[in-house]
Amino acid sequence: MKTITFLRQYSLRNVNQFSCHQKHPLSKLNSRLCVHDKQLPRSLDLSCLQTVSLWTGKSYFASDLQAIERSEKVTLHKENALVKQEKQRELYGRIVEAFPSGIEMAFAYGSGAFQQHNSLHQSKNMLDFIFVVNKPKSWHRQNIELHPHHYSSLRRLGPHTISRLQDRYGAGVYFNTLVSMEGRLIKYGVISTARLITDLLDWETLYISGRLHKPVSLIVIPSNEDLLTAMKVNLQSAVHAALLLLPDMFTEEQLFSTIAGLSYAGDFRMAIAEDSNKVKNIVKPNLALFRQMYGPILQGEEHVTWWQDEGQLEQALTFHSRHHHLKCLPGQVLYGLLMQKYQVGVFPDLEEIIKKHAYDTECSKYVSMSIQHIVKKSSWTQSIKGILSAGFIKTLRYSSSKLLKKLRSR
């Protein structure tokens, strides 16, 4: 394919590759441009992804008595939050333990795991999980034996067909939804470790990588070094992309909303069945977690000034800053920029592509279009696959609940 030829001609020069991706040209491109262009900050810690935010209050009191009362309230809220967090993690643990072994990483996400603005009944929301496994076929075989009712009629075709459907179509993830476990409704997706690493590095689909732009609760912490590195690179890429889309002055909330919105840009479901305030509802109650996730990256970013006390940021909108951010974008986004500026079959020097966009003051428009194209494609293909994996009845129930939630938010 011409796409592969284009990417390969730049990826084979002076690149130290991730061991499990030596044959993937997009990963090579991303590694050369981002990982080896600038060292990852040593302080970037994924432990923040497990944290549940605590209410601490921001009021100021005139008297010592009021200060003591405030301190007692804060302590009580913290204790209650810690108890809630512990119960939540115990619940997650019991759910994950009910599945076959071989899960490299597991995390919970969404409104069932994290408080969202205007979501009054978090404990009643469906719990969303992602299970990352090294051997999908073997894992599905065991899971079908343990939980045949989780699957649609596709289970009759066997684990080989299910794993092929999972990996070859859509976003590389297979979902079982509206499953009852531990007194809660859950939805869980299964993705291979190799496929997730590719998506994290290249934004091939920006599907699970997009989920990981936002706070998640890690249940099984990965030990795979390539996966851990790819998760960090994914956060860096989100910052570079967001800064290209933002003006010279912006707030923390604007930055985190831009980051959280990357994986929703171009998603047809946002117009049909998702709450139009979805991004704001995610960011507002979880600003502290976003700061923990992206603080080390922002502090190490030379083209951004961050006034943390005021929650304000400033960046220089220059050729040099745009060039810096562009060369650290994932390979699939860069390929989208190429296709917007050049004819099909024309493969110029990669540096020429980056410079051409860096000089363009409308660079943000092209970056946005490239990201939207990725999301639009994966959202359609994954949704079509979801009808097969969930079955018609469950798909109808799930879609109806989403639509009802959207109508209630108006």
N, C-alpha and C positions, 0 to 999 in steps of 0.2 A: 504494500500500500504506500501511496505517496506521502501520507502523513507520517508513517513510520520512517520512511527514508529521510524526510526532512529532520525529524527529531534525532535520528541516529547520527547524522553527520556532525552534530554539535556535541553529542553526549559521549563520544568515544575519546575525547581529548582530555587527558590529565584528570581523570575522575577516579576517586576512591568510592567504590560502590557498596551499597548494602548487600550483604551476602545473598539474601533471598530474592534480590531483584536484578540480577545481572543481565537478565534477558528483557527487561522492561525499559524501553527507550524513554518514556515519560519520566520514570523515576530517575534515570540517569541525568536527564536534563535538569530536573529540579535539584538533584544533589549538587551538580556543578554550579548552578546559579546561586543557590541559597545556603545550603549547609556548609559548603567549603569556601564560600565567599566571605562569610563572617561566622565566627565561632558562636555556638549557642551559649547564652549566659549560664554560668554554673549555678546561679541562684534560682533558676527556673525550676519550680518544684510542683509536681502533680498532686501533692497531698491536698492542695486546696480544693481539688475536685471532689474530695470526700466530705468537705466541711458543710455543716448545716448552719445557716446564718442565725445569729442570735440578736434579739432586740436589745439595744443598749440605751436607747433614749437620747435626746439631744437638748433637753430643757435645762435652763440655768435657774438656780434658786438663790434667794437673798440670804436666808438664814442657815445656820449650821444644822438645825433640826430638819429643815426641808432637805438639805443635802444628805443627811442620814437616811431620811425616808426614801429619797431617790435611790441611794445606794442599796437599800434593802429591797426595793422594787426591782432594781436591775439584777441583783443577786437571785431573787426569786424567779424572775423571767429566765435567767440563764440556767438555773437548776431545772426549771420546767422544760426548757428547750433541750437540755442534755438528756433528760429522762425520755422525752419524745424521740430524740435522735437515737437513743439506745434501743428503744422499742422498735423503731423503724428499721434499724439495721438488723435486729434479731429477726424481724419479719422477712426482710430481704434474704437473710442467710437461710432461713427455713425453705423459702421458695427455691433458691438456687440449688440447695442440697437435694431437692426432689427430682432434679434432672441428672442425666448421665454425667459421668466424670469426663474430663478432657476439655473443660472450659478454660481457655487461656486468660480471658478477661471477661468480666461481667459488670455492667453498670445499669443503674436506673436513671431515668430522665423524665422530663415532662411535668405536667401539673399534679400528677399523683405523688411525685417525689419531692417537688419543690413548690413552695408557696408562690402563687401567681396573683397579680393584681385582679381584683373582682372575682376571685375564685374562693367562695365562702366555705366550701365543703371539700377540702383537700383529701380527707380520708375516704370520701366516696368516689373520687375520681379513679379512673382506670390506671393501674400501674404499668409503666412501659419499661421493658428491659431489652438490652442487647447482649447476646452471648457470642463471644469470639472464640472459635474453635479451630484447631489445626487440621482436623480430619472430618469435614462435614458429612461425608457419606457414612462413615462409621458412627458418628454421633447421631445422625438421623435414624439409623437402623436401631440403635439402642432406645432412642426416644420414642419411636413408633411402638416398640414393644412395651415401654413403660406407660406411655400416654397416647394411645391410638386415637382417643376422642379429641385430642388437640388439633388433629389434622383434618383437612377436608377429604373428599373421596380420592384425592391424589395419592393418599397413602397406599392405595391398592396397587399403584404403579411401582412401589418400592422405593427404597432410599437412594438408589442410583439415579432415578428420574428426578427425585426431589432435589438432590444435590446439584444435578446438572441445571435444573430450572433456577436454583438459587444463584449459581455462579455465573451462568451464561447470559442471563437476561436481567433487565432492570438495573438496580444498584448493587447487585451481588449479595442481597440479603433476602432471607426467607422468613416471613412473618406468620405466626399463629396468633389469632386475636380472639377476644371475648372468651378467654379461658378462666375458669373459676378455680382459684387456689387460695388456701388460707383465709377464706372468707372475703376475698377481694377478686375483682375482675382484673386480669392481666393481659397484656399483649407482649409477645417476645419475638425478637428477630434474631436470626442466626446468620453469621457472616464468617468467612474464613479469615485467618490471620493474614495470609498473603494478600487477599483482596482488600482488607482494611488498610494495610500499610500502603498499598498503591493509592487508595483514595485519600489517605491522609497527606501523602507527599504530593500528589499530582492534581487532586480535586477532579478525578476522573468522572465522578458523579456528584460530588459535594453533598452526599446523602448522610452517611454515618459520620463522615468528617465534619459536616455541618452541625450534627448533633453535639459533637465534642467541642464546638466553639463556645458552647454555653455550659453552665455548671451542671455536672452530673454527679451521681453518688456511686463511687467505685465500690463494688462488692467483692470481686475477685481482682486483685491488683496484678497486672501482667509482670512476668519476669523476663520476657523476650526483649532484649536490648534494642533490636531494630524497631519493634513496635513502640517502645518508650520514646525513642528518638523521633520517630515519625509523629507521635502525638505532640511533642514539643514543637517540631517544625510546623505542624498544622496551626498551632496558636500563633506562631510568628507570621505565617502567611496571611492569617486573618487580619493581623495588625497592619501589614503592608498594604493589603487590599483596601481596608477601611480608610487608611490615611490618604490613599489616592482618590477616594470618593468624597472626602470631607473638605470644607473650606479652611482658611488659614486659622480661624479662631473657632473653637467648639468646646462643648462641655464633656465631662466624663460620660454622662448619660447618652449624649449624641454619639460618642465613640462606641460605647458598648451596644447601643441600639443598631448602629451600622454593622458591627461585627455579628450580632445576633441575627440580623436580617439578611446576611449574605446568602444563606441556604434557603431562604424563602423567596428571593428575587426570581421571578419567572415561574414560580410554582403555580400552576393553574388552580390548585385547591384553595389558595388564598382568596381567590375571587368567588369561589363557589361555596365552600363549606367551612373555611377557617375564619375565626374571629379576626376582624380587620385590625384590632388592637393587640394582636397576639405578641408582637415583638415588645411593645411597651409593657404589656402584662408580665412578660418574662423578666425584663431588665429592672424595672422599678423596685420590686421587693428584694432583688438579689444583687444590688450594686456592690455590696461588700465582697461578695464572692467573685464578681467580675474583676474587682480591683486586685484580689488575691491572684487570680489567674493571669492577668495581663500586666500587673504592676512591674515585675522584673523585666519584661520586654520593653515597656515604655521607658523605664529608667535607663535602659541601655541603648535607646534609640537616639542617635545624635541629631536627627532632624526634627525632633519634637521637644518642646519645653512643657513640662507638666507642673502646674501649681496645685499640689495635692490638697492643701487646706481649702482652696477656693473651688476645687473640682473643675478647673479650667485647663485647657491645653492650647498650644499655639504651634503652628508649623510654618516653615517657609515654603511657599509654592514656587519652587525654582526648577530649572532643568535638572540640577544635580540631585535634588530631593526626589523628583519623579523618576529619574534614572535609577536611583538607589532602590526605590520601592518596586519598580517594574522588574528589575533583574532578580528580585527575590520572590516573584509571583510563581505559583505552581505551573507546571508545564502545560496543562490543559488550558489554563487562562491565557498563557502566552500564545498558544496555538490559535486560540480564538482571535487574539489581536492580529496575528498574521493574516488570517482569512478575511479580516475587515479591511486591510490595507492593500492586499496583493491579490492578483488573480490566481485561480486554482492552477496548480502545476508550477507556480513560480515560488522558488524557495531561496530567498536572499539570506545574507549573513544574519545570524541572530542578533548580533550587536546593532546592526542597521535597523532592525525592527524595533528594538528597545529605544534607540536614539530617536527614531522618527516619532514615536509616541511621547517620549520625554520632552521633545520640543513643542509638542501640540498642547495648547492650553485647554483643549477639550478632551484631554486624555481620560478624565474620569468617566466620560460618556462611553468611551470604547471599552474601558475595563468593566463597567457595569453591564454593557451589552454582552460581553464575553461570559461573564458569570451567569447572567440570566439564561443564556443559551444552554449552559451546562445543566442548570437546575431544571429548566423547562423539559429537556429531553428525559432526564432521569425521573422526574416526577410523573410523567406520562407512562413511561415503560414500567416503573415500579408499581404504579396504581393498577395497570392492566394485569400485571403478574399477581397483585394482591387479590384480585377477584378469583383467580385460580387457586391460590393458596388458602384463602379463607372460605371460599364457597359463596354461592349467591346469597343465601339467607344471612350469613354473618356479615357479608359485605353491605347488604341493605341495612342491617341493624346498626353497624358501625357508622356508615355514612349518614344515616338519619340522626344519630346522636350528635355527630359533628355539626350538622346543619342546624339542629335545635339549639346547640350551644352558641352558634353564630347569631341566631335570631335573638336569643336572650341577651346577648351582649350589646345589642343596639339600644 
